[in-house]
Amino acid sequence: MLLFTIHYPLFTAMSCLFCKIVAGEIPVNRLYEDEQTLAFPDINPQAPTHILVIPKNHLASHAHATQDDTAVLGQLLHTAGEVARAQNLTNGYRLVLNTGPDGGQTVDHLHIHILGGRQMHWPPG
């Protein structure tokens, strides 16, 4: 078992922007929703199609995921595929999962970015 320490601030679910969206306290255009996940447009799009997929239960980041989170991690990827198909991203799309400050994570709630509608370039950073 790998043990490590995460050295960036955590927010509680009560103060989490995405938890407030899940609870309906902040309205969003819910593009997809099931028991575990929610998808909605990013408010600062970086591509013609830019959608976020989040777990409904608070999980600060990928670095905080444990073996117990395996099912929801898989559901997040499944949801991303469903949303990409629904958005007709037939030429392809990019999935981005930022983790921690150096990874570009700005909201401390795990989320996957679906980016599409244009050619993606490499390297991304």
Secondary structure, DSSP 8 states (H G I E B T S, - for coil): -------S----GGG-HHHHHHTTSS-----EE-SSEEEEE-SS-SSSEEEEEEESS----GGG--GGGHHHHHHHHHHHHHHHHHTT-TT-EEEE---TGGGT--SSS--EEEEESS---SS--
